Amino acid sequence: MRTVYLGTSDFAATVLRRLARSPHKPALVVTPPDSRQGRGRKVSPPPVALLAAELDMDLLQAENVNDEAALERIRAARPEAVLVCAFGQLIREPLLSLTEILNVHPSLLPRWRGAAPIERAIMARDPQTGVCVMRLTAGLDSGPVALCAEVPLGDDKDYGTLAPKLAELGGDLLVEALDLLEEGRLEFTEQDEAEVTYAEKISAEDRRLDPTQSAEDLAAKVRALTPHIGAYLELEGGERLGVRSARAVDVAVAAGKVKAEWGVLLLGCGRGTLRLDVVQPAGGNPMPVEAYLRGHELPKLA
């Protein structure tokens, strides 16, 4: 099928790479303009723009995909389907009704509609998550679903390992959906509104590790935010200690207390104890706790 692809992130770039290997390689790729990214705030292209250049694909970087100039470029590509994945811009009329629009969403809809579905699934300690291909509508991830695939979750999955797996799966699922659409066999099922949950954007408070919570919940939060966002402990003096790897252990430590033992840090929680394995001092790089303890005093919580 003749397609146009709208995407921005690393996740979207992985889906695009799979799409480019299929008979449905996009005639046009649309992504936002270059922006400041990372700790150095260097102006850089979005991952999808970099991949489109690598694959020599026609690229449009649009501040607003709904502007007339962007719409003209999309219409000129004569798409039979517009494909959306982690794009970051709201799609409005008349683009919304131009043709069939399929969206790749990394959750098992209707669970975790919204901005941070992968993180929220891990934080909630869901037994599984997955990817859906759905029809894009005016509502927030509320359109009918065509295809879904599940992935089991466990204590071995963090964002850094889970997101690439979901992206690969999403690419395969999107190609399958386009094959079915071309044959006139793609069917959709409406979402059950009674089962809806929302994946709100991760806030600064979401990142803070609160020792009144259970060690299992805090370990899940660390996994959900590693390596791209990062969880942290709030220390005396307003400093933050990033936590990049941690797990719940069966060791008795008073709630809210930090203890150094066996070359690791132990944080007493409301229920259980959190073992910190990799931390990141303010302004520094992630390091094993053993190395951190050689150069720092025992951290004191605020």
Backbone bond lengths (Angstrom), bond angles and torsions (degrees), N, CA, C in turn:
res aa  C-N    CA-C-N  psi(-1)  N-CA   C-N-CA  omega(-1)  CA-C   N-CA-C  phi
1 M - - - 1.454 - - 1.521 109.74 -
2 R 1.315 116.20 151.37 1.459 121.26 177.02 1.530 107.92 -83.31
3 T 1.334 117.16 122.10 1.462 120.66 -171.30 1.525 112.06 -129.76
4 V 1.343 114.40 158.99 1.464 124.26 167.73 1.520 106.42 -122.99
5 Y 1.330 116.56 137.57 1.470 120.99 -174.90 1.518 110.31 -116.58
6 L 1.340 116.72 130.81 1.456 123.55 177.72 1.525 108.67 -116.68
7 G 1.343 117.26 117.03 1.457 120.36 -179.38 1.515 111.00 -163.62
8 T 1.326 116.32 167.82 1.470 120.69 -174.93 1.519 113.58 -136.77
9 S 1.323 118.00 -52.15 1.462 124.15 -163.71 1.527 113.43 -83.03
10 D 1.340 115.17 178.28 1.467 121.20 172.53 1.527 110.45 -58.23
11 F 1.315 116.26 -41.84 1.469 120.85 177.62 1.524 110.13 -57.23
12 A 1.337 115.77 -48.00 1.460 120.59 -179.82 1.525 111.88 -65.12
13 A 1.331 117.38 -33.26 1.465 121.14 178.66 1.523 110.60 -66.55
14 T 1.325 118.04 -38.59 1.460 121.29 178.03 1.524 110.67 -63.57
15 V 1.331 116.67 -42.55 1.463 121.07 177.27 1.534 110.10 -63.32
16 L 1.322 116.94 -41.78 1.468 121.06 179.66 1.526 111.26 -63.01
17 R 1.326 117.47 -40.74 1.468 120.12 -179.94 1.531 110.56 -59.88
18 R 1.337 115.95 -42.39 1.467 119.25 177.68 1.519 111.04 -65.43
19 L 1.319 116.49 -41.53 1.464 121.54 179.69 1.526 110.96 -62.42
20 A 1.325 116.75 -38.45 1.462 121.69 -178.07 1.524 111.98 -66.33
21 R 1.341 117.91 -21.98 1.462 121.75 178.41 1.529 112.12 -86.77
22 S 1.329 116.64 -4.12 1.462 121.58 -176.01 1.529 110.14 -99.84
23 P 1.335 117.56 172.72 1.466 119.99 174.02 1.528 113.57 -67.16
24 H 1.334 117.08 -7.92 1.462 121.77 -175.84 1.529 111.86 -102.75
25 K 1.315 118.06 27.37 1.464 121.95 -179.34 1.526 109.85 -52.58
26 P 1.327 118.55 128.52 1.467 120.71 -174.84 1.523 114.17 -62.05
27 A 1.327 114.45 140.24 1.465 120.36 174.26 1.523 110.69 -77.87
28 L 1.335 116.98 -20.56 1.463 122.38 179.39 1.524 108.67 -150.67
29 V 1.325 115.53 138.52 1.467 121.96 174.30 1.521 107.91 -114.08
30 V 1.330 116.75 131.84 1.465 122.42 -179.63 1.530 108.70 -118.35
31 T 1.330 116.01 132.34 1.461 121.88 179.46 1.524 108.47 -150.50
32 P 1.335 119.45 162.11 1.469 120.52 179.54 1.531 112.01 -68.67
33 P 1.335 116.79 167.57 1.467 120.94 177.06 1.528 111.95 -65.71
34 D 1.330 115.88 166.85 1.467 121.09 174.21 1.528 109.14 -57.59
35 S 1.341 116.02 148.66 1.465 120.53 -178.68 1.520 109.86 -146.71
36 R 1.327 115.50 168.77 1.461 120.77 177.92 1.528 109.42 -77.24
37 Q 1.334 116.31 129.65 1.451 120.99 -175.22 1.516 110.61 -138.28
38 G 1.349 115.42 156.23 1.457 121.11 173.96 1.513 113.43 75.46
39 R 1.342 114.67 -179.71 1.463 120.90 -176.21 1.527 111.66 -66.20
40 G 1.330 116.94 -31.74 1.458 120.25 -179.18 1.513 114.02 -83.39
41 R 1.363 116.47 -6.48 1.478 122.46 179.52 1.527 111.51 55.10
42 K 1.332 115.97 36.67 1.455 120.94 177.44 1.520 109.82 -77.88
43 V 1.351 116.53 139.69 1.458 120.52 178.32 1.527 108.74 -71.36
44 S 1.343 115.54 121.79 1.461 120.95 -176.01 1.518 110.06 -139.84
45 P 1.343 117.01 152.21 1.469 119.97 175.75 1.530 110.67 -72.25
46 P 1.321 118.00 153.77 1.468 120.21 172.46 1.530 109.79 -63.38
47 P 1.326 117.81 153.63 1.470 120.58 178.92 1.526 113.84 -53.32
48 V 1.334 117.31 -36.90 1.462 119.90 179.67 1.534 111.05 -65.57
49 A 1.337 117.36 -36.98 1.469 120.48 177.54 1.529 110.73 -64.48
50 L 1.318 116.87 -41.41 1.464 120.74 179.09 1.521 110.80 -62.79
51 L 1.330 116.90 -42.67 1.460 120.03 -179.26 1.523 110.98 -68.89
52 A 1.326 117.35 -40.43 1.470 120.02 178.64 1.524 110.79 -59.88
53 A 1.339 116.75 -40.30 1.462 120.49 177.34 1.528 110.57 -65.47
54 E 1.330 116.62 -42.28 1.470 120.99 179.28 1.527 111.33 -60.57
55 L 1.336 116.74 -38.59 1.459 121.82 -177.13 1.519 112.90 -92.72
56 D 1.350 116.35 5.43 1.472 122.49 178.41 1.534 111.41 55.70
57 M 1.342 115.15 49.54 1.462 121.02 179.27 1.517 109.70 -103.54
58 D 1.315 116.23 148.20 1.461 121.41 178.32 1.525 108.72 -63.36
59 L 1.346 116.99 126.20 1.463 122.16 -171.47 1.519 111.53 -124.95
60 L 1.333 115.72 136.24 1.461 122.92 171.71 1.514 108.14 -123.69
61 Q 1.343 117.20 121.85 1.461 121.50 173.65 1.524 107.73 -102.37
62 A 1.327 115.36 109.18 1.465 121.80 -171.09 1.519 111.20 -116.61
63 E 1.322 116.22 129.58 1.465 121.52 174.44 1.513 110.65 -64.23
64 N 1.337 116.65 -35.81 1.463 122.79 178.74 1.519 108.35 -144.44
65 V 1.314 116.16 111.83 1.463 120.84 -175.73 1.528 111.80 -65.81
66 N 1.338 117.28 -16.11 1.464 120.35 -179.37 1.530 113.48 -87.37
67 D 1.351 117.39 -7.37 1.468 120.21 177.23 1.525 110.84 -63.36
68 E 1.309 115.75 153.72 1.467 120.34 -175.63 1.525 111.76 -60.85
69 A 1.334 116.77 -38.58 1.471 119.30 -179.31 1.528 111.03 -62.69
70 A 1.323 116.92 -42.21 1.462 120.84 178.03 1.527 110.79 -67.37
71 L 1.330 116.59 -40.81 1.459 120.31 178.92 1.522 111.19 -61.33
72 E 1.318 116.58 -39.01 1.467 119.95 179.21 1.516 111.53 -63.49
73 R 1.344 116.78 -41.29 1.468 120.14 178.00 1.530 110.90 -63.33
74 I 1.326 116.08 -40.94 1.460 119.85 -179.96 1.524 110.56 -67.93
75 R 1.327 117.43 -44.72 1.470 120.27 178.13 1.528 111.09 -60.40
76 A 1.326 115.78 -39.85 1.469 120.40 -178.93 1.524 112.12 -62.93
77 A 1.328 117.18 -25.53 1.467 120.93 178.24 1.533 112.08 -77.04
78 R 1.324 117.37 -9.84 1.468 124.61 177.09 1.534 112.55 52.34
79 P 1.333 117.53 54.76 1.463 118.63 -176.34 1.527 113.23 -72.60
80 E 1.317 114.87 141.15 1.464 121.27 168.44 1.534 110.01 -87.63
81 A 1.315 115.73 -19.58 1.466 121.36 174.83 1.526 108.67 -152.64
82 V 1.336 116.20 140.50 1.463 122.30 172.10 1.525 106.73 -105.04
83 L 1.322 116.26 133.86 1.464 121.92 -174.35 1.526 109.03 -116.08
84 V 1.323 117.14 134.81 1.459 122.10 -174.93 1.523 109.34 -127.87
85 C 1.325 116.07 135.63 1.464 120.63 175.52 1.523 109.26 -153.42
86 A 1.330 116.97 120.07 1.471 122.00 176.12 1.528 110.60 43.78
87 F 1.330 115.70 54.88 1.467 121.17 -174.55 1.520 112.30 -87.97
88 G 1.334 117.38 -42.50 1.459 120.63 175.43 1.510 115.96 89.40
89 Q 1.332 117.90 1.37 1.464 121.05 174.93 1.527 109.03 -120.85
90 L 1.340 116.25 142.05 1.459 121.37 177.29 1.520 109.88 -73.65
91 I 1.309 116.97 129.89 1.467 121.76 -179.29 1.528 108.76 -98.47
92 R 1.318 115.04 124.79 1.461 120.85 -175.22 1.529 110.24 -118.58
93 E 1.339 114.43 175.24 1.467 119.95 171.38 1.532 109.69 -67.62
94 P 1.330 119.02 147.35 1.472 127.33 5.49 1.528 114.77 -86.95
95 L 1.336 117.61 -5.40 1.466 119.13 -179.28 1.521 111.15 -59.41
96 L 1.323 117.27 -36.81 1.456 121.87 -176.60 1.530 112.13 -58.58
97 S 1.334 116.67 -28.52 1.470 120.77 -177.74 1.524 112.66 -108.25
98 L 1.317 117.66 9.32 1.468 120.87 -176.67 1.523 111.63 -62.26
99 T 1.324 116.22 -44.39 1.466 122.30 -178.82 1.519 107.69 -163.59
100 E 1.310 118.28 -173.32 1.460 120.84 175.03 1.533 109.33 -63.57
101 I 1.331 116.35 130.25 1.462 121.00 178.16 1.521 108.33 -119.34
102 L 1.328 115.66 119.43 1.459 121.80 179.26 1.518 109.55 -107.83
103 N 1.326 116.18 136.69 1.459 122.59 -178.34 1.528 109.84 -119.41
104 V 1.340 116.71 134.43 1.463 122.32 173.88 1.522 107.88 -95.48
105 H 1.349 116.82 120.14 1.464 121.01 -176.87 1.528 109.66 -125.79
106 P 1.360 118.16 125.67 1.458 120.53 -174.61 1.530 114.87 -85.20
107 S 1.320 115.50 64.96 1.462 121.46 170.37 1.520 107.51 -159.50
108 L 1.324 115.81 173.36 1.456 120.85 175.51 1.524 108.01 -95.93
109 L 1.309 116.01 83.62 1.465 121.42 -177.90 1.522 110.74 -56.28
110 P 1.350 115.68 143.78 1.468 129.19 11.34 1.533 115.64 -85.90
111 R 1.332 118.27 7.95 1.462 119.64 176.70 1.529 109.07 -76.16
112 W 1.327 114.82 133.18 1.457 124.42 175.71 1.532 113.76 63.38
113 R 1.325 114.45 56.45 1.470 119.05 163.77 1.533 108.15 -71.38
114 G 1.327 117.40 147.35 1.463 119.10 172.63 1.506 114.81 117.34
115 A 1.347 115.09 -159.00 1.464 122.75 -162.55 1.519 115.66 -78.79
116 A 1.338 118.39 -30.71 1.468 119.90 -171.51 1.534 111.28 -131.55
117 P 1.323 117.94 59.23 1.469 119.66 -173.93 1.523 114.11 -68.15
118 I 1.331 118.05 -35.73 1.466 119.72 -178.96 1.522 109.83 -68.34
119 E 1.331 116.16 -48.03 1.463 120.67 179.69 1.529 111.33 -59.79
120 R 1.327 116.89 -44.70 1.469 120.07 -176.00 1.530 111.44 -68.01
121 A 1.309 117.69 -35.35 1.466 120.08 178.10 1.523 110.88 -64.18
122 I 1.342 116.85 -41.80 1.470 120.35 179.11 1.524 109.87 -68.92
123 M 1.333 117.04 -45.53 1.459 120.84 -178.99 1.526 111.97 -60.74
124 A 1.328 116.90 -35.00 1.468 120.95 -179.66 1.525 111.94 -80.36
125 R 1.335 116.44 -3.90 1.462 122.62 -178.55 1.523 111.22 56.73
126 D 1.354 114.83 41.54 1.460 120.23 175.57 1.526 109.67 -61.49
127 P 1.325 118.55 144.72 1.467 120.07 178.21 1.529 113.39 -70.82
128 Q 1.340 116.83 -22.69 1.450 120.47 177.24 1.525 109.94 -153.01
129 T 1.318 115.02 160.86 1.459 121.68 170.76 1.521 106.29 -140.30
130 G 1.323 118.28 -161.07 1.454 119.18 -179.04 1.509 112.66 170.90
131 V 1.326 115.15 -159.17 1.465 122.84 -178.75 1.521 108.34 -135.08
132 C 1.320 115.79 142.80 1.462 121.48 174.40 1.522 110.11 -125.07
133 V 1.322 115.92 147.03 1.462 122.26 165.49 1.514 106.76 -107.63
134 M 1.321 115.54 122.50 1.456 121.19 -173.70 1.528 110.43 -131.46
135 R 1.315 115.42 165.02 1.470 120.53 172.85 1.520 107.99 -83.27
136 L 1.329 116.73 128.19 1.460 120.53 178.98 1.522 109.67 -75.52
137 T 1.337 115.10 131.25 1.462 121.77 176.63 1.520 108.35 -129.34
138 A 1.321 117.14 -178.07 1.465 121.17 -177.37 1.525 112.21 -68.73
139 G 1.325 118.90 -25.25 1.453 122.14 -179.92 1.520 111.83 -76.25
140 L 1.336 116.61 164.88 1.459 122.44 -179.86 1.523 110.16 -75.77
141 D 1.340 116.11 102.58 1.470 122.52 178.09 1.527 111.97 50.91
142 S 1.338 116.43 34.92 1.464 120.65 -172.70 1.526 113.42 -104.36
143 G 1.325 117.76 0.83 1.452 120.43 -176.79 1.514 113.33 -71.49
144 P 1.334 117.15 166.00 1.471 120.73 179.84 1.529 111.27 -66.57
145 V 1.327 115.56 149.35 1.459 122.56 -174.03 1.519 109.86 -101.78
146 A 1.342 115.41 137.11 1.462 120.93 178.42 1.525 111.74 -98.83
147 L 1.328 116.98 -52.82 1.463 121.69 -175.70 1.523 110.21 -134.74
148 C 1.336 116.60 146.26 1.463 122.41 175.22 1.523 109.61 -139.93
149 A 1.321 115.43 151.36 1.456 121.18 172.98 1.517 108.48 -139.59
150 E 1.335 117.12 137.09 1.462 122.31 -176.02 1.520 111.84 -97.94
151 V 1.340 115.16 150.83 1.466 123.32 173.17 1.520 107.54 -132.77
152 P 1.340 118.94 126.97 1.461 119.59 178.18 1.518 111.21 -69.06
153 L 1.339 116.24 146.20 1.454 121.83 176.37 1.517 109.21 -110.01
154 G 1.323 115.68 152.98 1.457 121.06 177.67 1.511 109.55 -163.28
155 D 1.317 116.27 -177.23 1.458 120.91 -176.89 1.517 113.02 -69.41
156 D 1.340 117.96 -8.49 1.464 120.92 179.15 1.520 112.58 -91.13
157 K 1.334 118.01 -3.67 1.458 121.36 -175.93 1.528 110.87 -102.98
158 D 1.344 116.73 121.79 1.460 120.14 166.98 1.527 107.83 -115.68
159 Y 1.328 116.43 177.71 1.462 119.07 -177.61 1.526 110.88 -58.00
160 G 1.322 115.99 -40.90 1.455 120.63 -175.53 1.511 113.79 -63.01
161 T 1.326 118.41 -30.05 1.462 120.84 177.54 1.523 112.07 -93.41
162 L 1.329 116.76 -31.07 1.462 120.52 -175.22 1.526 112.68 -78.65
163 A 1.341 117.92 -44.55 1.467 120.50 -174.68 1.537 112.74 -58.48
164 P 1.343 120.19 -46.42 1.471 118.93 178.28 1.532 112.69 -61.27
165 K 1.342 116.77 -37.69 1.464 120.03 178.33 1.524 110.74 -63.29
166 L 1.340 116.32 -43.83 1.463 120.37 178.80 1.527 111.43 -65.86
167 A 1.329 116.70 -36.32 1.463 120.28 179.44 1.528 110.99 -65.74
168 E 1.325 116.77 -43.77 1.470 120.31 177.11 1.526 110.34 -60.49
169 L 1.328 115.25 -44.15 1.458 120.72 179.10 1.528 110.73 -64.09
170 G 1.339 115.81 -40.43 1.459 120.17 178.82 1.517 112.43 -63.26
171 G 1.327 117.23 -38.47 1.463 120.80 177.22 1.514 111.86 -62.81
172 D 1.335 116.11 -45.49 1.470 119.91 178.10 1.521 110.94 -62.00
173 L 1.337 116.20 -42.16 1.456 120.94 -177.70 1.530 111.17 -65.99
174 L 1.348 116.52 -38.44 1.461 120.09 179.62 1.528 111.06 -66.15
175 V 1.327 117.45 -41.66 1.466 120.54 177.42 1.532 110.00 -62.43
176 E 1.333 116.78 -42.30 1.466 120.58 177.25 1.526 110.99 -60.96
177 A 1.339 116.43 -42.15 1.466 120.19 179.12 1.528 111.39 -62.58
178 L 1.329 116.74 -40.70 1.463 120.07 179.74 1.524 111.41 -68.39
179 D 1.327 116.72 -37.27 1.467 119.54 175.12 1.526 110.32 -58.94
180 L 1.326 116.08 -46.13 1.466 120.78 -179.85 1.524 111.60 -66.88
181 L 1.355 116.32 -39.75 1.457 120.17 179.14 1.522 110.58 -62.52
182 E 1.312 116.83 -41.52 1.470 121.41 179.56 1.529 111.26 -62.15
183 E 1.341 114.97 -34.03 1.469 120.03 -179.90 1.528 112.74 -86.23
184 G 1.342 116.60 -2.27 1.454 120.40 -178.19 1.514 113.57 73.74
185 R 1.349 116.65 24.39 1.470 120.74 -175.47 1.528 113.28 -117.89
186 L 1.336 118.10 10.32 1.462 120.45 179.93 1.526 109.50 -81.69
187 E 1.334 116.12 119.73 1.457 121.35 -177.70 1.525 110.27 -112.88
188 F 1.323 116.00 150.16 1.463 122.34 -176.73 1.526 110.38 -121.67
189 T 1.339 115.32 148.20 1.463 122.25 176.40 1.518 108.68 -125.29
190 E 1.325 117.20 131.03 1.460 121.04 179.14 1.530 110.46 -65.45
191 Q 1.325 116.36 145.82 1.454 121.00 177.71 1.536 110.98 -74.69
192 D 1.322 115.30 149.75 1.460 121.32 176.26 1.529 108.45 -83.23
193 E 1.325 117.27 107.27 1.463 121.58 -176.11 1.528 112.52 -64.10
194 A 1.326 117.66 -22.02 1.467 120.63 179.64 1.531 111.43 -72.19
195 E 1.333 117.59 -15.70 1.465 121.56 -176.41 1.535 112.68 -104.78
196 V 1.326 117.59 8.53 1.465 120.88 -173.89 1.531 112.09 -70.62
197 T 1.336 116.32 134.85 1.463 122.48 165.34 1.523 107.46 -130.36
198 Y 1.338 116.35 157.01 1.463 121.05 -175.20 1.523 111.43 -116.63
199 A 1.323 115.11 136.43 1.468 123.18 179.67 1.522 108.55 -99.89
200 E 1.336 116.06 85.84 1.461 120.51 -178.50 1.528 110.66 -64.38
201 K 1.326 116.34 152.26 1.460 122.07 175.36 1.532 109.85 -56.72
202 I 1.332 116.43 143.37 1.462 121.05 -178.40 1.530 109.94 -71.08
203 S 1.339 115.54 125.21 1.459 121.18 -179.24 1.531 109.63 -100.97
204 A 1.329 116.06 171.82 1.464 120.49 176.34 1.521 110.89 -61.14
205 E 1.310 117.34 -37.77 1.466 120.97 179.71 1.529 110.67 -67.72
206 D 1.335 116.93 -35.37 1.461 120.27 176.45 1.524 111.48 -61.03
207 R 1.319 116.52 -28.98 1.463 121.21 -176.63 1.531 112.19 -79.11
208 R 1.309 117.66 -22.60 1.467 121.40 -175.20 1.524 110.83 -74.04
209 L 1.328 115.80 133.07 1.456 121.81 176.74 1.534 108.79 -87.92
210 D 1.307 116.31 113.10 1.463 123.28 -177.09 1.532 108.64 -97.74
211 P 1.340 118.69 111.28 1.466 120.67 -175.43 1.525 114.42 -67.70
212 T 1.324 118.25 -6.33 1.466 118.72 174.11 1.531 110.94 -77.16
213 Q 1.342 116.83 -15.32 1.458 120.84 177.32 1.530 109.94 -82.64
214 S 1.324 116.24 173.02 1.460 119.89 -178.78 1.529 110.71 -75.97
215 A 1.327 116.43 153.58 1.461 121.37 177.92 1.526 110.97 -62.44
216 E 1.331 117.52 -36.27 1.466 120.87 179.19 1.526 110.92 -63.46
217 D 1.343 116.54 -41.88 1.462 120.03 179.36 1.524 111.21 -66.97
218 L 1.336 117.15 -39.84 1.463 119.78 179.68 1.530 111.12 -68.51
219 A 1.317 117.75 -38.15 1.465 120.62 176.82 1.525 110.22 -62.52
220 A 1.333 116.94 -39.62 1.462 121.07 177.70 1.529 110.66 -64.57
221 K 1.327 117.16 -39.87 1.464 120.61 178.36 1.526 110.93 -62.54
222 V 1.329 117.04 -42.61 1.465 120.84 178.20 1.532 110.02 -60.45
223 R 1.323 117.05 -45.19 1.472 120.46 179.17 1.524 111.23 -62.78
224 A 1.324 116.93 -40.33 1.464 121.35 -176.91 1.522 112.37 -65.47
225 L 1.338 117.42 -29.35 1.460 121.18 -172.93 1.532 112.95 -107.57
226 T 1.323 117.57 9.42 1.460 122.34 -179.52 1.520 109.90 -108.73
227 P 1.343 117.48 129.69 1.476 128.21 9.70 1.528 114.30 -105.31
228 H 1.326 118.54 2.64 1.462 121.50 -162.95 1.530 114.42 -85.54
229 I 1.326 118.36 -29.15 1.470 120.91 -177.09 1.522 110.54 -115.59
230 G 1.307 116.50 -57.39 1.456 120.84 174.96 1.519 114.14 96.98
231 A 1.340 115.78 127.74 1.461 121.86 171.79 1.523 108.67 -90.70
232 Y 1.343 116.13 162.00 1.462 118.29 -178.09 1.524 111.27 -150.09
233 L 1.332 114.11 157.28 1.464 122.40 168.47 1.519 108.96 -101.43
234 E 1.318 116.88 138.12 1.458 121.53 178.01 1.524 108.80 -88.89
235 L 1.348 115.89 122.25 1.464 121.33 -175.94 1.523 111.51 -105.14
236 E 1.334 115.52 167.99 1.465 120.68 174.94 1.526 109.75 -57.96
237 G 1.340 116.52 144.69 1.453 120.85 179.59 1.508 113.92 82.93
238 G 1.323 117.27 5.74 1.459 120.44 176.61 1.516 115.14 85.07
239 E 1.333 117.90 1.75 1.464 120.15 178.36 1.525 110.43 -76.16
240 R 1.326 113.98 161.46 1.458 120.08 177.03 1.530 109.12 -124.27
241 L 1.298 115.65 140.31 1.458 121.21 173.19 1.522 107.73 -111.68
242 G 1.340 115.37 111.08 1.452 119.14 178.14 1.522 110.90 -66.84
243 V 1.315 115.65 145.19 1.468 121.54 177.69 1.523 107.48 -122.59
244 R 1.321 115.80 116.77 1.456 121.63 -174.31 1.520 114.13 -105.58
245 S 1.322 116.71 -20.67 1.460 120.57 176.71 1.517 108.36 -150.91
246 A 1.339 116.28 130.21 1.459 120.85 -177.68 1.518 108.99 -159.53
247 R 1.336 115.65 157.09 1.459 119.86 177.38 1.520 110.08 -151.89
248 A 1.313 114.50 153.91 1.454 120.46 178.07 1.527 109.44 -75.72
249 V 1.337 115.88 137.05 1.471 120.77 179.11 1.522 109.79 -133.36
250 D 1.328 114.59 158.85 1.461 120.56 -178.20 1.527 109.43 -93.97
251 V 1.328 114.81 72.40 1.467 122.03 179.28 1.532 107.35 -132.50
252 A 1.312 117.96 139.16 1.466 121.04 -177.52 1.528 110.65 -86.29
253 V 1.343 116.37 113.83 1.464 123.14 173.30 1.529 106.40 -136.85
254 A 1.317 116.87 136.18 1.468 120.79 -178.40 1.525 110.71 -60.03
255 A 1.308 115.93 141.46 1.464 121.07 -178.82 1.524 111.23 -58.22
256 G 1.318 116.39 131.51 1.447 122.53 179.04 1.514 114.66 84.23
257 K 1.321 117.77 0.62 1.461 122.07 179.88 1.530 110.42 -102.73
258 V 1.353 115.73 147.50 1.457 121.95 177.15 1.521 108.34 -113.66
259 K 1.313 116.33 133.09 1.458 122.03 -176.53 1.520 109.37 -133.70
260 A 1.337 117.05 137.28 1.463 121.76 175.98 1.521 108.90 -98.63
261 E 1.334 115.81 124.83 1.454 119.80 -178.87 1.526 109.13 -156.49
262 W 1.346 116.68 138.67 1.470 122.48 178.40 1.530 112.25 57.77
263 G 1.324 117.18 31.09 1.456 120.08 179.23 1.515 114.69 74.31
264 V 1.340 117.57 14.40 1.465 121.38 176.89 1.524 108.63 -130.49
265 L 1.318 114.86 167.41 1.460 121.05 173.67 1.517 109.03 -101.76
266 L 1.312 116.14 137.16 1.451 122.31 178.18 1.525 108.59 -116.60
267 L 1.325 116.53 128.15 1.460 122.84 179.35 1.512 109.03 -112.05
268 G 1.335 117.02 117.08 1.451 120.73 175.52 1.523 110.61 -70.62
269 C 1.318 116.91 133.25 1.465 121.44 -175.58 1.529 110.30 -120.52
270 G 1.327 114.83 173.94 1.458 119.64 178.74 1.517 111.61 -57.00
271 R 1.323 115.96 -33.41 1.458 121.89 172.78 1.521 108.06 -143.37
272 G 1.324 116.90 115.20 1.450 121.25 179.55 1.521 112.44 87.07
273 T 1.328 115.64 -174.54 1.460 123.21 -177.99 1.521 109.89 -131.07
274 L 1.336 115.53 138.71 1.460 121.35 179.95 1.521 109.08 -101.47
275 R 1.318 116.41 124.20 1.465 121.79 175.78 1.525 107.93 -93.27
276 L 1.336 116.83 121.72 1.459 122.33 178.58 1.524 108.70 -93.17
277 D 1.318 117.22 122.13 1.458 121.98 -177.28 1.526 113.28 -105.42
278 V 1.329 117.51 -37.84 1.466 122.49 178.71 1.520 108.30 -132.08
279 V 1.333 116.91 125.85 1.457 121.51 -179.28 1.531 109.56 -126.35
280 Q 1.331 114.63 168.55 1.469 120.59 -179.72 1.525 109.06 -137.00
281 P 1.348 117.93 105.20 1.467 120.10 177.64 1.530 110.70 -63.73
282 A 1.325 116.70 156.17 1.464 121.55 177.97 1.529 110.09 -55.06
283 G 1.328 116.63 126.93 1.454 121.41 178.95 1.506 114.89 76.66
284 G 1.323 118.14 1.80 1.455 121.86 -177.59 1.520 112.32 -112.63
285 N 1.330 114.93 -171.55 1.457 122.16 179.49 1.523 110.13 -103.48
286 P 1.327 117.25 158.92 1.465 119.25 174.68 1.525 110.71 -58.91
287 M 1.339 115.74 142.18 1.461 120.60 -179.99 1.514 109.99 -150.37
288 P 1.343 117.26 153.40 1.462 119.10 174.06 1.529 110.02 -59.96
289 V 1.305 115.74 146.80 1.463 119.89 -178.46 1.526 111.30 -58.98
290 E 1.317 117.83 -35.84 1.458 120.79 179.03 1.525 110.93 -56.53
291 A 1.347 116.42 -43.03 1.477 120.54 177.99 1.521 110.47 -69.05
292 Y 1.327 117.35 -39.35 1.462 121.51 179.13 1.532 110.62 -59.80
293 L 1.307 117.01 -43.60 1.467 120.98 -176.67 1.526 112.48 -68.16
294 R 1.333 117.42 -24.43 1.463 119.75 178.36 1.524 111.44 -71.15
295 G 1.322 117.72 -24.47 1.462 120.10 -175.86 1.510 114.76 -117.64
296 H 1.337 118.10 2.01 1.466 121.10 -176.72 1.522 110.15 -138.13
297 E 1.322 114.18 152.27 1.450 119.45 173.28 1.538 109.60 -74.51
298 L 1.308 115.79 164.25 1.448 120.66 176.59 1.528 109.58 -58.63
299 P 1.332 118.85 123.22 1.471 119.69 -177.19 1.525 111.84 -65.24
300 K 1.329 115.45 144.20 1.458 121.72 177.53 1.521 109.00 -113.86
301 L 1.305 116.40 125.29 1.450 120.68 -178.16 1.519 111.41 -71.83
302 A 1.309 114.85 148.26 1.475 120.56 177.36 1.515 110.48 -68.55
